[in-house]
Amino acid sequence: MTILDEKTAKELLNNGGSHVVIPDFVTEIGENAFEDCEEMTSVVIPNSVRKIGKGAFRWCDHLISVVIPNSVEKIEDFAFINCAQLKSVIIPDSVTEIGENVFHCCFELTSITVDKNNPRYDSRGDCNAIIETATNTLIKGCSSTIIPDTVTTIGKNALENCDMTSVVIPNSVTKIEDYAFCCCQDLISIVIPDSVTQIGNAVFCGCPKISEKSKKRLKELGYDFDGD
């Protein structure tokens, strides 16, 4: 196994400028390998890579384009956190493990697609989200996500920091986990069905524009804005 560490990653960046090509003998992109590589705009990951490590591309503020090859099996926690200009992501069918907050604070992300042959995750109905198939849990969405009517749980941080003004939660949803819509600063209207029986902590924390009508509905469901 050949792990690409921080030192080698920085050497690649120095040699390639804003466009980085990872050598095809690398099998793992190590923890924090490209952290804070603000000048990098694109990266080519070879088919030899099986794992993208924790925080591997953390704070790559100008990273716009990345192709995850059909060899990667695991994407660890915070792998692309704060890649503020990353616009689209395709999850190949090889990926069977996605960590927490992998695409957290990717503010420009508008397209999320999971390969239709992936055994664990899906993007059913072109919903622009990552859904854990077995549990019907939406684990990561973006500003253009449409929540499918087969989803039963909206996961922790799933739609945090998304640029949306309204959201309609389908009748299939029974649970909304902690911070699911946190810091959606333009969110005004929320339609929540009676099917929802569990609402986690700080789900709408940092959402200052939520209408009084929506707040009233949420309070009927037991959600307390006083703690937000």
C-alpha positions, 0 to 999 in steps of 0.5 A, a space after each residue: 500500500 502506498 499512502 500519499 502523505 502531506 509532504 508528497 502532496 505538497 510536492 505534487 502541487 508545487 510541480 503541477 500548479 493549480 492542476 494536480 495529477 496523483 501518480 497511479 501507484 498511490 493506493 490511499 490519499 492520506 489524512 490531511 494530505 492536501 489540507 489548505 492547498 488553496 491554489 489547487 483548482 482540480 485534481 485527477 485521482 487514479 484508479 489505483 486509489 482505494 481510500 480518500 483519508 480523513 480531511 484529505 482535501 480539507 480547506 481546498 478553497 478553490 477546488 472546483 473539479 474532482 473525479 472520484 474513480 471507480 476504485 475508491 471504496 472509502 471516503 473518510 470523515 471531512 474529506 472535502 470539508 470547506 471546499 467552498 467552490 466545489 460544484 459537483 460530485 459523482 460517487 462511483 459504484 465502488 464506494 461503500 463507506 462515506 464518513 461524516 461531514 465529507 462535503 460539509 460547507 461546500 457552499 457551491 455544490 449543486 450536483 450530487 450523483 451516485 452511480 446507479 450500480 452502487 450497492 449501498 448509496 443512491 440518488 433516486 429520482 435524480 434528487 441531487 443527494 446521497 441516500 443510504 439505500 438500506 435505511 432510506 436516510 438522506 445523508 447529504 444534500 445540496 441547494 438543488 436537492 428534492 427530497 424523494 417521497 421514499 426517504 424516511 430520515 433526514 440525517 445529521 447535517 444533511 442539508 446544513 448551509 444549503 442555499 434554499 428559501 423553502 423546503 417540502 418534506 414528504 409524508 414518508 419522513 418520520 425523523 429529522 436528525 440534529 443540525 439537518 437544516 442548520 445555517 440555511 440562512 435564506 430558509 423561509 418556508 418549511 412544510 413538515 407532515 404529520 408523519 414526522 415524530 422525531 426532530 433532533 437538536 438545533 435542526 434549524 439553528 442559524 435560520 433567521 428568516 423562518 416565517 412565523 407560520 413555519 415556526 408555529 407548525 414546528 412548535 406544534 411538533 415539539 421543536 423549540 426555537 428558544 434554544 436556537 
